[in-house]
Amino acid sequence: MSLGRDLDFTGRRVLVTGAANGFGAAMAELYAEHGARLVLADLEEAPLRAIAGRLGVEAMVFDQGDLASVTALAEQAGEVDVLVNNAGILVARPLLETPMADAARLVNVDFLGVMALMQAIGRGMVERRRGVILSISSQTAFCGGENRGVYAAAKAAVSQLTRAVAVEWGPYGVRVVCLAPGRALTRMTAETARADYSGDRGLARVPLGRWGTAEEVAKMALFLTSDAAGYVTGETVIADGGYVLG
Ligand SMILES: NC(=O)c1ccc[n+]([C@@H]2O[C@H](COP(=O)([O-])OP(=O)(O)OC[C@H]3O[C@@H](n4cnc5c(N)ncnc54)[C@H](O)[C@@H]3O)[C@@H](O)[C@H]2O)c1
């Protein structure tokens, strides 16, 4: 028995979305270190090409909010062994001040785009009878949160979609899992960070006493998509320092 071998991705084609920044960029580094044949995808071309160039891997520009673009990405990517559905956006506003257009864009990217990629990439996995899909949810899927109404709802939808699809695709040997990180400082949270990080209102709720890091999220993503987690499906693993317990 060797855990090291289970964590080896040599030869496996891994598609990471949202790979130009934050969690996705940390995941790209880690999967590369573990030997994956990486495809990195993002909306933002310059930082995407920069990280892909540094790691010597493929880069594909796409818009997760556009079905045609998602379909084109899946066609370009070809046979994928592991899909990490990480790209996402945040709308941090009180519900009464959330324009419907912002809500629609968020649901389009954070839920429908994730679902569309699951369909487009999952179809081949089901045919080949192997594959793993990991989607990035959020602690807010479980505990909500001030100014997070639409975001929390979209992330909860991703977690529930994961449970349903895991049942459908389990018989074909395809695992479908979800990771719900707690708050970590990335570009996504940078704007809300001043309010949320400097005061201890949120932090006081974290039993481990600190926010998470992109590296910790990447390690959990790699573990969940590896053979070490081969009997886990349908589950959303919460990695939030205990926040939802508080
Ligand atoms: N940072 C946190 O505290 C936190 C906590 C829980 C969950 N999450 C989730 O983790 C994931 C990554 O977040 P992050 O903090 O690294 O954010 P980030 O903003 O640093 O990175 C997100 C990446 O997704 C890309 N992206 C956005 N919209 C896209 C689109 N339409 N098509 C393609 N790519 C698009 C961005 O260009 C960016 O590179 C998101 O799904 C987010 O909701 C983040």
The ligand as an SDF file (V2000), in Angstrom:
LIG
                    3D

 44 48  0  0  0  0  0  0  0  0999 V2000
  -11.5120   32.9570   -1.9970 N   0  0  0  0  0  0  0  0  0  0  0  0
  -12.4040   32.4720   -1.1650 C   0  0  0  0  0  0  0  0  0  0  0  0
  -12.4540   32.8490    0.0020 O   0  0  0  0  0  0  0  0  0  0  0  0
  -13.3700   31.4070   -1.6230 C   0  0  0  0  0  0  0  0  0  0  0  0
  -14.0690   30.6980   -0.6420 C   0  0  0  0  0  0  0  0  0  0  0  0
  -14.9370   29.6790   -1.0450 C   0  0  0  0  0  0  0  0  0  0  0  0
  -15.0800   29.3750   -2.3820 C   0  0  0  0  0  0  0  0  0  0  0  0
  -14.3870   30.0870   -3.3270 N   0  0  0  0  0  0  0  0  0  0  0  0
  -14.5630   29.6730   -4.7210 C   0  0  0  0  0  0  0  0  0  0  0  0
  -13.3120   29.2190   -5.2130 O   0  0  0  0  0  0  0  0  0  0  0  0
  -13.2300   29.4160   -6.6190 C   0  0  0  0  0  0  0  0  0  0  0  0
  -11.9700   30.1900   -6.9590 C   0  0  0  0  0  0  0  0  0  0  0  0
  -12.0260   31.4570   -6.3130 O   0  0  0  0  0  0  0  0  0  0  0  0
  -10.7470   32.3820   -6.0500 P   0  0  0  0  0  0  0  0  0  0  0  0
  -10.8820   32.8790   -4.6580 O   0  0  0  0  0  0  0  0  0  0  0  0
   -9.5240   31.6910   -6.4660 O   0  0  0  0  0  0  0  0  0  0  0  0
  -11.1090   33.6140   -7.0060 O   0  0  0  0  0  0  0  0  0  0  0  0
  -10.2070   34.4380   -8.0520 P   0  0  0  0  0  0  0  0  0  0  0  0
  -11.0560   35.5880   -8.4460 O   0  0  0  0  0  0  0  0  0  0  0  0
   -8.8650   34.6900   -7.4730 O   0  0  0  0  0  0  0  0  0  0  0  0
  -10.0670   33.4180   -9.2710 O   0  0  0  0  0  0  0  0  0  0  0  0
  -11.1970   33.0340  -10.0210 C   0  0  0  0  0  0  0  0  0  0  0  0
  -10.7680   32.7600  -11.4460 C   0  0  0  0  0  0  0  0  0  0  0  0
  -11.9350   32.4120  -12.1990 O   0  0  0  0  0  0  0  0  0  0  0  0
  -11.8760   33.0950  -13.4390 C   0  0  0  0  0  0  0  0  0  0  0  0
  -13.2100   33.3290  -13.9680 N   0  0  0  0  0  0  0  0  0  0  0  0
  -14.1570   34.1660  -13.4860 C   0  0  0  0  0  0  0  0  0  0  0  0
  -15.2190   34.1750  -14.2930 N   0  0  0  0  0  0  0  0  0  0  0  0
  -14.9360   33.3360  -15.3090 C   0  0  0  0  0  0  0  0  0  0  0  0
  -15.6500   32.9490  -16.4780 C   0  0  0  0  0  0  0  0  0  0  0  0
  -16.8520   33.4400  -16.7530 N   0  0  0  0  0  0  0  0  0  0  0  0
  -15.0730   32.0680  -17.3150 N   0  0  0  0  0  0  0  0  0  0  0  0
  -13.8470   31.5650  -17.0640 C   0  0  0  0  0  0  0  0  0  0  0  0
  -13.1130   31.9100  -15.9910 N   0  0  0  0  0  0  0  0  0  0  0  0
  -13.6600   32.7920  -15.1200 C   0  0  0  0  0  0  0  0  0  0  0  0
  -11.1970   34.4150  -13.1160 C   0  0  0  0  0  0  0  0  0  0  0  0
  -10.6630   35.0220  -14.2850 O   0  0  0  0  0  0  0  0  0  0  0  0
  -10.1500   33.9790  -12.1140 C   0  0  0  0  0  0  0  0  0  0  0  0
   -8.9200   33.6370  -12.7420 O   0  0  0  0  0  0  0  0  0  0  0  0
  -14.5220   30.1390   -7.0040 C   0  0  0  0  0  0  0  0  0  0  0  0
  -15.4690   29.2070   -7.4880 O   0  0  0  0  0  0  0  0  0  0  0  0
  -14.9890   30.7320   -5.6970 C   0  0  0  0  0  0  0  0  0  0  0  0
  -16.3750   30.9630   -5.6870 O   0  0  0  0  0  0  0  0  0  0  0  0
  -13.5220   31.0860   -2.9740 C   0  0  0  0  0  0  0  0  0  0  0  0
  1  2  1  0
  2  3  2  0
  2  4  1  0
  4  5  1  0
  4 44  2  0
  5  6  2  0
  6  7  1  0
  7  8  2  0
  8  9  1  0
  8 44  1  0
  9 10  1  0
  9 42  1  0
 10 11  1  0
 11 12  1  0
 11 40  1  0
 12 13  1  0
 13 14  1  0
 14 15  2  0
 14 16  1  0
 14 17  1  0
 17 18  1  0
 18 19  2  0
 18 20  1  0
 18 21  1  0
 21 22  1  0
 22 23  1  0
 23 24  1  0
 23 38  1  0
 24 25  1  0
 25 26  1  0
 25 36  1  0
 26 27  1  0
 26 35  1  0
 27 28  2  0
 28 29  1  0
 29 30  1  0
 29 35  2  0
 30 31  1  0
 30 32  2  0
 32 33  1  0
 33 34  2  0
 34 35  1  0
 36 37  1  0
 36 38  1  0
 38 39  1  0
 40 41  1  0
 40 42  1  0
 42 43  1  0
M  CHG  2   8   1  16  -1
M  END
$$$$
